[in-house]
Amino acid sequence: MTPSEKSPSPTAHTTVLAARLKQLRAEHGLSLSQLARATDISSSFLSLIEQAQSDITIGRLVRLAEFYDLDLADLLNGPPTAPSDHVRILRAAADHMLHSATEGVDVYDLTCGARWTIVPALSSFRPGGSIEIDDEHEHERMIYVLEGTFELVFPDETPTRLRTGEGATFHSVGRYRITNVGRGEGRVLGVRVHPEPH
């Protein structure tokens, strides 16, 4: 664990996330070592996260969400709630933001906890900021560059470069990486589609 992953004093966000992760592990009847084996995240690191003594990368958080078959929003907001109407207003709200100083990325959950087939997120990348995603289940995904220049990289494939106004759709299963290769801050709208409604 690098010093940048350590958090000297837990924020409200870190504390809520820590409690939620601990609750999920207990609900599934898992020990830290069992969860570590299942997710390939060390038990000592998982323990620090559950005690709100360390930050977690977005890539690792996605891995945990995938393991529990949840959206990132569910990790912040507790059990999913059904949408009350057929229209949902999407907002990049600060209390639905996942910050990763280590990766140089902030991800805003635009669904704010509602469980939909389509899951949009707005990501802000600092120069060099990068997220590695390791999808356990296959999803259709779409990314669209609102600002900046990005590389989308799959193992053993030539990187795909995307600039402002360009996007890509793909079936994600396994590992891939999105990196801001531009000189300034970049923003990406990403949408994941669940294989079937929840």
Secondary structure, 3 states (H helix, E strand, C coil): CCHHHECCCCCHHHHHHHHHHHHHHHHCCCCHHHHHHHHCCCHHHHHHHHCCCECCCHHHHHHHHHHCCCCHHHHHHCCCECCCCCCCCCCCCHHHEEEECCCCEEEEECCCCECCCEEEEEEEECCCCEEEEEEEEEEEEEEEEEECEEEEECCCCCCEEEECCCEEEEEEEEEEEEEECCCCCEEEEEEEECCCCC
